[in-house]
Amino acid sequence: MIRSGDLEGARVALEAARRNGASLVRLPFYLGTTEMLLGRPAHARRWLEEAVRREPAYAPARTNLARL
């Protein structure tokens, strides 16, 4: 969905995956990045901070968090 430009659709799908207990370690990163691209910095920060907490060495999460 993100590749096709449907960011809101991607956000909804990612949020559904989270609610359904998807065990993706990088789900907070994907949620945070999608929220960032949608122009929702407060929501993005919440998820990107969680992404960094889960995976401190994951540079893309740190980079996106710094962009906010």
Summary of the structure (lengths in Angstrom):
residues: 68
radius of gyration: 11.1
end to end distance: 22.7
largest distance: 29.7
contacts: 188
relative contact order: 0.16
helix: 69%
strand: 0%
